[in-house]
Amino acid sequence: MIEFRHVFKSFHQKPVLTDCHFQMEKGESLGIMGESGSGKTTLARLIIGLEQPTAGQVLFHGQPYSVKAFGPQILLVFQDALRSVNPLFTIQEILTEALSKDFALEEVVQILAAVGLDAAYLGKKARELSGGQLQRVCIARALLLRPEVIIFDEALSGLDPITQVQLLDLLYELKQAYQLTYIFIAHNANICQAICDRVLLLEQGRLVAVRDKKSQTSCGDIELDNKNKSSLNIT
């Protein structure tokens, strides 16, 4: 479904990603871990078509992804929900601004209910909601566009642990209901281990390890050092 073929990415001749090579299947939940500056967000921007590789290929169903070619099939949910919406907009305005003019309000209410919010929230302003509630709205906004893939770029990182668990449970339910494919970009191993089938570890722009949750094994051309083992909870 999504494939990186020996991808390199540089900015102003400075390497950010080096020879990244992997693929993921439809319905998979993939985690991408790494410290700040390891290349995680650049990798996400390459997947969604906001950046182009310096060398190599990033493919979606065998072709380079673009909204023009595929429609909004890959969507990003960001860490700071309030900064990704207009705080003066009502929730209804946020949810419907990208929809066609003949959208069905019933569908909006249904999707809002699917993320655990009732129709009373439609008239509220974004600034009136908590961080967890607003992140649910951002997830609902993505679902309304019927994507195949949702990328969560540190989307749970700024939330308290209880809210994180609630949203992880919600995302698992939505994945089954809407047949979604997830990519989680995170520095928190607990989030990735809770919901991801596989976890990739990036270090200084290089893919240094892969952890498969089902088989509880790691693989890759590079021998794991103790730091990488700890990051992926490998003993």
Buried (B, 14 or more C-beta within 10 A) or exposed (E): BBBBBEBBBBEEEEBBBBBBEBEBEEBBBBBBBBEEEBBBBBBBBBBBBEBEBBEBEBBBEEEEBEEEEBEEBBBBBBBBBBEBBEEEBBBBBBBBEEBEEEEEEEEBBBBBEBBBBEBEBBEBBBEEBEBBBBBBBBBBBBBBEEBBBBBBBBBBBBBEEEBBBBBBEBBBEBBEEBEBBBBBBBBBBEBBBBBBBBBBBBBBBBBBBBBEBEEEEBEBEEEBEEEBBEBBEBE
